[in-house]
Each structure stands twice: as C-alpha cells, then as structure tokens.
Amino acid sequence: MERDIRNNPGLLKLELYCRGAHIDDSLRVKDEGGRPILRTRAGLGSGLEVILPDNMWTNIPVVEPFVRHSPYVVRRREDGSVWVDEGREPIAEVKLAPRPGWYDRKTSTGKLMTAVGTLQGTYLGVYPAKVCEYWTERDRTNCKFCSVGLNLGADDADDKKVAEVVEVAAAARDESDITYVDFNTGHYEGETYLDILEPYIRAVKQATGVMIGVQTPPHSDLSRYDRLKKLGVNRVSFCFEIYDPEIFVETCPGKAERYGLKRYLDAVEYNARLGKSAGLSFDPWVSNGEIIAGIEPPDSSIRAIQWITGVGAIPTVCVFRPLCGTDYEKVPPPRTEEMVPVFAAQYEACMRAGLPIAVAPNVNVSLVMLPWESRWLVSKGVRRRFALGEAKMAAMRRLFRRHLYGQLHRADAARRTAGPIQAATA
C-alpha cells in the first residue's frame, strides 16, 4: 500500500475522517460555490464536502472539538485552487462539492428545499418522518454516537409531504444528475416506518426512475421486504452499528432493547438471499449491513465485515465521529492506523465474495469509505489477485449505466408530460 497520503487518496480520505481539518480564512465556502455545512437527520455528518483526487467524495470534520488538534488545513490559493495542506506543506488539490441551484430555492409549498432533502456526496438523502422515538421517550435510549435528535429544526423539517419530496427529488435529478435517493427513518412504536415510507418510494420512483434505498430498523415481518422489492426499491440497509454484543448493548440501548442484534442480522441475511433469488437482473437489489468502526475493537469490526459478506450482503463502514452534543462527543476518534486493516478487509471480503461494489453509476458517498475506495488500502499483491474481478466489475458498470440512464430518461419524459405534483399524487 502506498503510505504517502499525497499519492493515496483513499488513505487521505481515511486520515481526514479520523483527524478532521481546519478551514482557512482564505476559503469562503459559500462564496466559492461550495455546500453549506448542514446537520440533517438523513446524515450524521456535519463537515465540509469536498472531492479528493480519484473523484473520491468526502465529508471532512471541521466543527468538532477533536479537530483542534488536526495538522490539516483546507485553504484557497491565489490562483483560485483549493488545497488540503499539512501546515504549509501541500498535500492534495481538492474541489469543493458544488452547491446546486436548487439548494437556494423553495418548494411550491414554501419550504426550503434543503429542509426536505440534501445531497450526501452525489445522492439525495431524505428523512421524511418524525424524529426517532428513542429521542422522545421519557428515559432516552438513543444511540450514544447519534445526533439525529439534535438536528431537527435547525437544518431539517419534521413534516415532509410526498409532493414536496418529489419536487426536491426531481430538482436533484434534473440539476444534480442524481441516480439514487436514500430514505431514512428511526424507530417508531408499532413498526410503522415502512408504512410511512411506501408512498414516498412509489411517487419518487414513478416521477424520476432513480434507484431507491431504504434504511430503517428491521421489520418483524420479513415478507415486507419482498413487497418493497416489488415497489422498485433497490437497496435495504440495516444499521446494527456494533458487532460485539456487549458493546452493542452499551452503545445502542434502544436498539438492543427493542430489536436485539440478532434481529438486525437476520434481516441482513434474509434480504441478501432475496437478492440472490432474482438471478441476473438490471433491477438490482442489495442488502447492506452498516457498522461504525472505531467504537469497538478493529478485530470485531473485521469479524462483522466477514459475517456480512459471508451471507452475501455488502458492508457499509462508517468511521466513528464524536459529534457535538452527543453522548460520545468526548470520546476520541479512532487512529488512522487502526482503521486501515478494517477497510482493507472490507475490499478483500467484498471481492472474494464477488459482490457488486462498484456498479451503480454516480453514487459517490461522502460519509463513508466505500468498498471500492478501500482498494487504495491494500497491497499491490492483493490488487493483482483481484484484477479479473475488477475487470468484470467494470464491464458490469458499463452495461448497467446504459440501462439505468435509459430508464431515467424515460421517467423524465413521462414526468415532464404529467408534471411532478401529478406524478406524486397519482
């Protein structure tokens, strides 16, 4: 593995997650066309969105207290270029993630569009329902790393009508070329989260043709996921966060009490099998198990990755970020050298299992290191071992891109004829 962050964008992305960066006074993010630093329920990040070399999108911590000790600075040069520097030493030229025009507009109902949905990397994240009920109980049982209940009312609305979400999704599709919308909810008594999401899924799919993802607690009736697949959902994701059973209970008391770790794992496995049953298809279905690296020991995170890929699901691995106001805000972030083996294992396990980790076009995630990006963290020997697999992945990516963009163009034509509001209420 190349260990110089000036020549390894994957390692740089990981290093910035773990250490953050300062924004120099020379850089006026909004004036430069960058995205505002938002805290929304659909994403736990609260950092600066930039694009690193190799088109690697990231969300750099900039406001958390641990950033005070970071040696990195994002600054603007006199020629207008933007760089990440270590002190005064140039590390990498970067680009600010562009702020789209629709970020400054309102929906037809008068709501700021960014209060309905925001870009996270290159996809649209939407949290359409009320705040997770772990935050509203008399004895709060929220996950201790989570800031969801702190974000409501600042940058995110608590009431989002289907038509409003369709308007924002259509704007993001037309102006930001998104191919994917991710719907996220928290815990609600009565397991109502899928009932709440289905009207949004149906309307957005019909109006835009984009791929749809759903991230909720695991429903007790697993056949509900067969129904989601028929609705056009392409990805279901289950955030069990921690694989070590004792640390899971300590970190996620609400999840441990209401669902338990096994129920999360059973849902991941069921949906992985559901994807396999479809065989080869241009209508993808992916099951994700999501974990946070840096709270439990690295070996435990690696075991989680091996279990997830072993059942045919794809691991999504976040780096723990001690967010302001959370129970864990004073817990230090992990060290980069501890995280490298975790993400190297992510790439190797996915490639060994032949999972489609780099097929969907224009899905760049700023808040996590994707399995494909983790290839920067393995040795040349490991890359050579999986060279044929990477070539097959590239061929699949080209085929799927042609199919998906054809589908998107057909949906665009239909929407322009019917109008987004009609499509949403049909």
C-alpha positions in Angstrom: 0.0 0.0 0.0 1.2 3.5 -0.8 1.6 5.1 2.6 2.2 8.7 1.4 -1.2 10.5 1.6 -0.1 12.8 -1.2 -0.2 9.8 -3.5 -3.0 7.8 -1.9 -6.5 9.5 -1.9 -8.0 6.6 -0.1 -5.6 6.9 2.8 -6.1 10.7 2.7 -9.9 10.2 3.0 -9.4 8.0 6.0 -6.9 10.3 7.6 -9.3 13.3 7.3 -12.2 11.3 8.8 -10.0 10.5 11.8 -8.4 13.9 12.3 -10.5 16.5 10.5 -9.2 19.7 9.1 -9.4 23.5 9.7 -10.9 25.8 7.2 -8.5 28.7 6.5 -9.8 32.2 6.4 -8.9 32.4 2.7 -11.7 29.9 1.9 -15.2 31.3 1.8 -17.1 28.1 1.2 -20.4 29.6 0.2 -18.8 32.4 -1.9 -16.8 29.7 -3.7 -19.9 27.8 -4.7 -19.4 25.1 -2.0 -22.1 23.4 0.0 -23.1 24.7 3.4 -22.2 22.7 6.5 -25.5 21.1 7.5 -26.6 18.8 10.2 -29.6 16.9 9.0 -31.4 13.8 10.2 -30.6 11.9 7.0 -26.9 12.1 7.7 -24.8 12.2 10.9 -22.0 14.2 9.3 -21.6 17.9 9.9 -18.5 18.6 7.8 -17.1 20.2 4.7 -18.0 18.3 1.5 -15.1 18.1 -0.9 -13.9 15.9 -3.8 -10.4 14.4 -3.4 -8.2 13.0 -6.2 -9.6 9.9 -8.0 -13.1 11.5 -7.7 -13.3 10.4 -4.1 -16.0 12.4 -2.3 -15.7 13.0 1.5 -17.2 14.9 4.4 -14.3 16.4 6.4 -15.0 17.1 10.1 -14.4 20.8 10.7 -16.6 21.8 13.7 -16.0 19.0 16.3 -13.6 19.7 19.2 -11.1 17.0 18.2 -10.4 19.0 15.0 -8.4 21.5 17.1 -5.5 19.0 17.1 -5.6 18.4 13.4 -2.5 19.4 11.4 -4.6 19.7 8.2 -5.9 22.9 6.7 -8.2 23.5 3.7 -7.2 26.7 2.0 -7.6 28.6 -1.2 -4.6 29.6 -3.3 -4.2 32.9 -5.1 -5.0 31.2 -8.4 -8.3 30.0 -7.0 -7.4 26.4 -6.5 -8.3 24.7 -3.2 -5.8 22.5 -1.4 -5.6 20.4 1.7 -2.3 21.3 3.4 -0.5 19.8 6.3 0.6 23.0 8.0 2.1 24.8 5.0 3.0 21.6 3.1 0.8 20.9 0.1 -0.9 17.5 0.3 -3.6 17.4 -2.4 -5.6 19.7 -4.6 -9.3 19.2 -4.0 -12.6 20.6 -5.2 -15.5 21.9 -3.1 -18.6 19.8 -3.7 -20.7 22.1 -5.8 -23.8 23.7 -4.3 -26.7 23.2 -6.7 -29.0 26.0 -7.6 -32.0 24.2 -6.1 -30.3 24.5 -2.6 -31.4 28.1 -2.6 -35.0 27.5 -3.8 -38.2 26.7 -2.1 -40.8 24.1 -2.9 -44.2 25.1 -4.2 -45.4 25.0 -0.6 -42.8 27.5 0.5 -40.4 25.1 2.3 -36.7 25.4 1.7 -35.7 22.5 -0.5 -32.7 21.6 1.7 -35.1 21.2 4.7 -36.7 18.4 2.6 -33.6 16.6 1.3 -29.9 17.2 0.9 -27.1 15.8 -1.2 -24.7 13.5 0.6 -21.9 13.1 -1.9 -23.8 12.6 -5.2 -27.0 11.1 -3.9 -30.1 12.6 -2.2 -30.8 11.8 1.4 -34.3 12.2 2.8 -35.7 11.6 6.3 -39.4 12.1 5.7 -40.9 11.2 9.0 -40.8 12.4 12.6 -37.6 12.1 14.7 -36.6 8.7 16.0 -38.6 7.9 19.1 -35.6 6.9 21.1 -35.0 10.6 21.4 -38.6 11.4 22.6 -39.0 8.8 25.3 -39.0 9.9 29.0 -35.8 7.8 29.5 -33.9 8.5 26.3 -32.5 5.4 24.7 -30.9 6.9 21.6 -27.6 5.5 20.2 -24.8 7.3 22.0 -23.0 8.4 18.9 -26.1 9.7 17.2 -27.0 13.4 16.6 -30.4 12.8 14.9 -32.5 14.3 17.7 -30.2 17.3 17.9 -30.5 18.3 14.2 -34.3 18.6 14.0 -35.4 22.2 13.5 -32.0 23.5 12.6 -31.5 22.3 9.0 -34.2 19.7 8.7 -38.0 19.9 8.6 -40.1 17.5 10.7 -43.0 17.3 8.2 -42.4 16.5 4.6 -45.3 15.9 2.2 -45.0 13.4 -0.6 -45.3 16.1 -3.2 -42.6 18.1 -1.6 -40.2 15.2 -1.6 -41.0 14.5 -5.3 -40.3 18.2 -6.1 -36.9 18.0 -4.5 -36.0 14.6 -6.0 -37.0 15.9 -9.4 -34.9 19.0 -9.0 -31.9 16.9 -7.8 -32.4 14.5 -10.8 -32.6 17.4 -13.3 -29.9 19.6 -12.0 -27.5 17.4 -10.0 -27.8 14.2 -12.1 -28.6 12.0 -9.1 -29.2 8.4 -9.8 -30.1 7.4 -6.2 -32.4 8.5 -3.4 -32.0 7.1 0.1 -34.9 7.2 2.6 -34.1 7.0 6.3 -36.2 6.7 9.4 -35.7 6.0 13.0 -37.6 3.8 15.5 -41.3 4.2 15.8 -43.6 2.1 18.1 -45.8 -0.2 16.0 -43.2 -0.7 13.3 -44.8 2.0 11.1 -41.6 3.0 9.4 -42.2 1.0 6.2 -45.9 2.1 6.0 -44.7 5.7 6.2 -42.1 5.3 3.5 -44.0 3.4 0.9 -46.0 6.4 -0.6 -42.7 8.4 -0.9 -41.0 5.4 -2.6 -43.8 4.9 -5.0 -44.1 8.5 -6.0 -40.3 9.3 -6.3 -39.7 6.1 -8.3 -42.5 6.9 -10.7 -41.5 10.5 -11.1 -37.8 10.1 -11.5 -36.9 6.5 -12.2 -33.9 6.7 -9.8 -32.7 3.8 -7.7 -34.2 3.8 -4.2 -32.7 2.8 -0.9 -34.4 2.3 2.5 -32.7 2.5 5.9 -35.0 1.6 8.8 -35.0 -0.8 11.8 -35.6 -4.4 10.8 -39.3 -5.2 10.4 -40.6 -8.3 12.2 -42.5 -9.4 9.1 -39.7 -10.1 6.6 -42.1 -10.5 3.8 -42.4 -6.7 3.8 -39.1 -6.6 2.0 -40.4 -8.7 -0.8 -43.1 -6.0 -1.1 -40.5 -3.3 -1.1 -38.7 -5.0 -3.9 -41.8 -5.1 -6.0 -42.3 -1.4 -5.4 -39.0 -0.8 -7.0 -36.7 -0.4 -4.0 -33.1 -1.4 -4.9 -31.3 -1.3 -1.5 -32.2 -2.0 2.0 -29.8 -1.2 4.8 -29.7 -2.2 8.4 -27.6 -0.1 10.9 -26.7 -2.5 13.7 -23.6 -0.4 14.2 -21.7 -2.7 16.6 -20.9 -6.4 16.2 -19.6 -7.1 19.7 -22.8 -8.0 21.7 -21.8 -6.2 25.0 -20.6 -3.0 23.3 -23.8 -3.1 21.1 -26.0 -3.0 24.3 -23.9 -0.2 25.8 -23.8 1.9 22.7 -27.3 1.3 21.3 -29.6 0.8 24.2 -32.8 1.4 22.3 -31.9 -0.9 19.5 -30.8 -3.6 22.0 -34.0 -3.4 24.0 -36.5 -3.1 21.1 -34.9 -5.4 18.5 -31.7 -7.0 19.6 -28.6 -7.7 17.5 -29.9 -11.0 16.1 -33.0 -9.4 14.5 -30.7 -7.0 12.6 -28.5 -9.8 11.4 -31.5 -11.9 10.4 -32.9 -9.0 8.3 -29.5 -8.5 6.6 -29.3 -12.2 5.7 -32.9 -12.5 4.6 -32.5 -9.6 2.2 -29.2 -10.9 0.9 -31.0 -14.2 -0.1 -33.8 -12.2 -1.6 -31.3 -10.6 -3.9 -29.8 -13.9 -4.9 -33.2 -15.3 -5.8 -33.6 -12.7 -8.6 -30.5 -14.0 -10.5 -29.0 -11.8 -13.1 -31.2 -8.6 -13.4 -30.9 -5.0 -14.4 -33.3 -4.2 -11.5 -30.7 -4.5 -8.7 -31.4 -5.5 -5.1 -28.7 -5.1 -2.5 -28.7 -5.8 1.2 -26.4 -3.7 3.4 -25.1 -4.2 6.9 -23.9 -0.9 8.4 -21.4 -0.7 11.1 -19.4 2.1 12.8 -15.6 1.4 13.1 -13.8 3.0 15.9 -16.1 2.3 18.8 -15.5 -1.5 19.1 -12.0 -3.1 18.6 -10.9 -3.3 15.0 -10.9 -7.1 15.1 -14.6 -7.0 16.0 -15.3 -4.7 13.0 -13.4 -7.1 10.7 -15.5 -10.0 12.0 -18.6 -8.0 11.2 -17.4 -7.4 7.7 -16.6 -11.1 7.2 -20.1 -12.1 8.5 -21.9 -9.5 6.3 -20.1 -10.6 3.1 -20.4 -14.3 4.1 -24.2 -14.1 3.8 -24.0 -12.2 0.5 -24.6 -8.7 1.8 -22.4 -5.6 1.3 -20.8 -3.9 4.3 -21.1 -0.2 4.8 -18.5 1.0 7.2 -18.6 4.5 8.8 -15.7 5.9 10.8 -16.8 7.0 14.3 -17.1 10.8 14.6 -17.6 12.3 18.0 -20.3 14.8 17.1 -21.0 17.8 19.2 -23.8 17.4 21.7 -23.9 13.6 21.6 -23.3 11.2 24.5 -20.0 10.3 22.9 -18.8 13.8 22.0 -15.8 13.5 24.2 -14.8 10.0 23.1 -11.7 10.4 20.8 -12.0 9.3 17.2 -10.0 6.3 16.1 -6.5 6.5 14.8 -6.0 6.1 11.1 -3.5 3.2 11.5 -6.2 1.3 13.4 -8.7 1.8 10.6 -6.5 0.7 7.7 -6.9 -3.0 8.4 -10.7 -2.7 8.8 -11.1 -1.1 5.4 -8.6 -3.3 3.7 -10.7 -6.2 5.0 -13.8 -4.6 3.5 -12.3 -4.5 0.0 -10.9 -8.0 0.2 -14.0 -9.6 1.6 -16.3 -8.0 -1.0 -14.1 -9.0 -3.9 -13.6 -12.5 -2.5 -17.4 -12.9 -2.4 -17.9 -11.4 -5.9 -20.2 -8.7 -4.6 -21.3 -5.8 -6.9 -19.5 -3.0 -5.1 -18.8 -0.5 -7.9 -21.7 -1.0 -10.4 -24.2 1.8 -9.9 -23.2 5.0 -11.7 -22.8 8.3 -10.0 -23.2 7.0 -6.4 -20.4 8.7 -4.5 -20.8 8.7 -0.8 -19.1 11.4 1.3 -19.8 10.0 4.8 -18.3 6.5 4.3 -15.4 4.8 2.7 -17.0 2.6 0.0 -15.6 -0.9 -0.5 -14.3 0.1 -4.0 -12.5 3.0 -2.5 -10.9 0.7 0.1 -8.8 -0.9 -2.7 -6.4 2.0 -2.1 -5.6 0.4 1.3 -4.4 -3.0 0.2 -1.1 -4.1 -1.2 -0.3 -4.4 -4.9 -0.3 -8.2 -4.5 -3.9 -8.1 -3.3 -5.0 -5.9 -6.2 -3.3 -8.3 -8.6 -5.2 -11.2 -7.1 -8.5 -9.5 -7.8 -7.6 -7.9 -11.2 -10.0 -10.2 -13.0 -12.8 -9.4 -10.6 -12.2 -5.7 -11.0 -12.4 -6.1 -14.8 -15.7 -7.9 -14.5 -16.9 -5.1 -12.2 -16.0 -2.5 -14.8 -17.9 -4.4 -17.6 -21.0 -4.7 -15.3 -20.7 -1.0 -14.6 -20.8 -0.1 -18.3 -23.8 -2.3 -19.0 -25.8 -1.1 -16.0 -25.0 2.5 -16.8 -26.6 2.3 -20.2 -29.7 0.5 -18.8 -30.2 2.9 -15.9 -29.8 6.1 -17.8 -32.3 4.8 -20.4 -34.7 4.2 -17.5 -34.1 7.7 -16.1 -34.7 9.4 -19.4 -38.0 7.6 -19.9 -39.1 8.6 -16.4 -38.1 12.2 -17.1 -40.1 12.3 -20.3 -43.2 11.0 -18.5 -42.8 13.4 -15.6 -42.4 16.4 -17.9 -45.7 15.4 -19.5 -47.6 14.8 -16.3 -45.8 17.3 -14.0 -44.1 16.4 -10.7 -47.2 17.1 -8.5 -49.5 14.9 -10.6 -46.9 12.2 -10.5 -46.7 12.4 -6.8 -50.4 12.2 -6.2 -51.3 9.6 -8.9 
